[in-house]
């Protein structure tokens, strides 16, 4: 697999260099790959970036968007980016820990962000900048953070109190933090590619999962889960990243226009994320395939108490430094 990626990457690198030096009739190609559907906030954001990038560069850049893991499964896409086989991705931030950037996993801590505004402020400020620096040595440049809202959790039985999770096999994307907080409530975390989740839920390979309302709707998870708890217990965010060698090799004027396009696409994506999730919840309710549950303040308190040990454990996993940065920015205690 690595050899195949390397060969493809070498070819893409040659094409990229040729594109930069070619005439205006030969546009620079940016392959933008992601794992969700076009009608999710991230999917719409990728299409908005394509629109703006091609507009602002007067056609000198062509962005090819590949949704739903058309090019690579989510387990493969980071390696493909590093090798140059694809130029741009928008993975969940949990994907960076296997690269050695474990600090990103701190974003997966439960009950971390009070609301969308708190998330947006943190990621545009010191927290986001601190984390992107951790990718520089990996040949990756961070361009933006895209919001996709707060997680719900589901299964074929109601999940209202921590004890309800006992023995459930719950799909996670790979975050060690998520693995820990689900174990804190007695669940058995299972790592699966996003593209495999629907079938795994349908066949009972896993009993439940966590994700945002928009992803539940577009992937039809609500059709294979009887109960969904709108818990808002954790946040899902993506980082738009690019292959550093490719990015730095672009002409400065082209890169400036792409930065402008990304900034506007980011504002667009983050502005619609909340609305998309509210509308998705309404659509899920209207379909009537799954029952929606909302936690009472007492139930929220019970979840927070049960998941509290994750914070102490996380210090040894992600390091005290990132927790200190986040604690100061978000004004919360980490221990």
N, C-alpha and C positions, 0 to 999 in steps of 0.2 A: 504493500500500500504506500509506504513512504517513497519507494523508488518511483512509483507511478506519479505520485504528487510532485516529486522532484523533477521528473521529465516534463510534466505539464507546466510546472512553475518556471522552468528554464525557458520553455517556449513562450510563456506569457511575458516573462521579463524581456525577451528579445522583441516581442511585439510591442511592449510598452515603450521601449527605447525608440523603436522605429516610429511609433505613433507620435512621440514627442517631437521628433525631428521631421516628420512628414508634413505634407502640405495640409491646408485647411480641409481638403476633401477627404482626408483620412483621420477621422476622429479618434481621440483617446478613449479606449474602452475601459469602463469600470464595472466589473462584475460585483453586484451587491447581493449577497446570499443571506437568507434568514429562514427560520424554521416554522413560522406561523403563516396564517392565511392573509391574503391581501386586504380583507375587510376588518382586520384588527387595527388597533392604534399603531402598532409597529408597522404593519403592512402598509397602511395608509401613509405613514411617515416616510417609508422607503420610496413610495411612488411620488410623494411630494418632493423629496430630494431629487429624484430623477427629473421631474418637471423643471424645477428651479435650476439645477445644474446645467441642463441642456440649454435653458433659456439664457442664463447669465454668461455662458461661455460661447453663445452664438453657434451652438452645434459643434464646437471643437471637442466637446466631451460627450460621449454617449454612455448612459448608465443602463446596464442590463440588470433588471431585478429578478431574482429567482426565489420565490416564496416556497413554503411548505417542504423544505429540505429537498428541493429538486436537484440540487447539485451534490450536496453532502449531508449526511446525517449530522445531528448536532454534536456527536462525539468526535467527528472528523473535521469539522469546519475550521477550528482554530489552527490545526496543523496545516490545512490547506492554505489558510491566510499567510502563515509564516513562510511557507514555501513559494508563495506567489501565485498559486493556482487560482485564487480568487483575491480581489483587491480590498473588498469592504464587507464587513459583517456587522450584525447587531445582536450578539449573544446575550443571554442573561449574565449578570455579573458573577454568578456562581461558577461560570466556566473558567475563570482565571486562576482559581486555586491550584489546579493540577500543573499550571505553568510555574508555580513557585510564588505567585502573588496571593498568598492566603489572606492578606489584609482585606481583600474584596468581600470575603465571606462575612465580615462584620456587618455588612448591609443586610444580611439575612436574619439577624437577630430578631426574635419575636418582640412585638410591641415597641418597636424602635421609633418609628415616625408617627407623630400625632395625627397628621393629615397630609394631604397632597402639597400644601404650601410649605410645610416643614421639610418635606423631601426635596422640593424644588430649590429651596434656599440652601440646603446642605450640599446638594450636588453641584450647584453653580458656584459654590464658595470653597472654603478650605478643604472640606472632605473630598469633594470630587477631584480637585487638583492634586491633592495628596495621593489619591489612589491611582490616578493616571500615570504618575511618575513611576509607579511600580511596574508598569508595562514597557517602559522605554528599553530596558535591557533585553526584552524578549523579541525585539524587532517589530513592535506594535506601537502605533500612535493612537491615542484616544482622542476622538473628536467631539463627542457629546454623550450625554446620558438621556435616555428616553424613558419616560414614566409609563407604566402600564397598570398602576393601581395596586390595590391590596388583595391579598389572597383570601379565597374562600376554601373550605374543605368539605369533602363529600364522602359518602359511602352508602350502602344499602340499609343502614340504620341511622337514626338521628345521632348527631354528635353534639351534645350540649354541655357535658361535663367531662373533665379529663378521664374519668374512669370509662367513658364510652369508647375510648380509643383502644382499650386493652385487647391486644392480640391482632389488631387490624394490620394488614399489609398495605402500606400507603406509598404511592409512587412519589419520589422526589427527583429533582433534576440532577442531583449530585452534590449539593451543598452539605458539608459536614455539620454546619450549624443546624440546618433543617433536620438532618439525621439525628442530631442530639436532642432537639426539642420534641421531636416526635417520640423518641425513646423515653424522654422524661414523662410522657403521658401514657406510656405503655404500648405504643404502636411499634410496628416492625417496618422500618423504611426500606424501600426498594428503588434502586436507580434504574430508570428506563428512559430511552430517547423519547422526545416529545411526540414524534410520529408514531410511536408504538402504544401510546397510552389508551386510545379508544379501544383497540382490540383487547388490550390487557384488562381493562375494566369490564368489557363485554364478556370475556371468557373466564373471569375470576382469577387471572394470574395475579392481579392486585385487587384489593377490596375498596380502595379509595385513592384520592389524590388531592392536591392543593393547586389552585390556580386562580386567575382573575376571572371576573364575570365574562369579559369579552372572549377570553379563550374557551371558557366552558361552552359558550353559545356557538362560536364558529366551529369548534371541534366536535360539537354535539355530545359532550360529556354528560350533559343533563339527561340524555336519552338512555344512558346506561348506568345511571346512579339514581337511586330513589330519594335520597335526602342530601341537601346542600345546606351547610351552615355558613351564613354570611358573617364570618368571624372577624375579618380584617386583622388577623393575628400577625401577618407578616407582609412585606412589600415586595413587589416584582418590578425590577428595573432592568433596562438593557443598556449596554455601552456600545455606541457606534465606534467601531475601530477600523483602522486601515493598515495595510502593510507599509511599514516605515520607509523601506527602500523605494517602493513605488511612489509614495506620497512625496518624499523629498526630491525625487527625480522629476517631478512635474515643474513646468515653468512657473515662476513666481506669480505671474499675473493670472494663470489658470487656477493655481492653488488658492489665491485670494478670492476668486469668484466661487470656488467650491466651498470655502469657509463660510462665505456669505449665504450660500444655498443651504448649507448644513445648519447654520444658526437659525434661519427662518423655518426650516423643516422641523427643527427641534421645538421651537416655540409652538408650531402648529400641532405636532404630535402630542406634546404635553398638555396643550389646551383642550384637546379632544378626548384625552384618556379618561378623565372623570366622567364626561358626558357619555362616552361609549359604554363604560361599565354600568352606569345607571340605566341606560337604554337596554343593555344586555340582560340585566336583572329583570327588567319589566318583560322582556321577550321570553325569558325562561319561565317566568311566572305564568305568562299567557299560554305558553305551550302546554303547561300542566304535566309534563313528564316527571318532574322532580318536585318535592316539597321543599320550600325555602324556610329556613329557621334563622331567627335573629337572637343573639345572646342578650340576656338580661345583665345589668351591672354586676349582679352577684356571680353570674356565670363567667363573665369576663375576669373578675377578680380571682376566681378559682383557676382559670387558665393561666393567668399571670403568675400565680403562686406556683403552680405545677411546673411551669417552664422557666422559672427564675434560675435554677441551677445552671442553665445553659450559659448565662452571662459569666458566671465564675469559671466555667469550663473554657469558654471562648478566649479568655486571657492567655491561656497556654497554647491555644490553637492559632490565633491571629496576631498575638502580641499586644503588649500594653500600649504601645505608641498609637496605633490606630484607634484604640478604644478611648485614649485620652483626647485625641483630635475630635472624635465624634461626641464624646461627653461634653466637651466645651461648646461645640457648635449647637448641639441639640438640647443642652441644659438638662441632661438626665444622668442618673447614677448608673454606673456600669457594674457595680458590685452589690 
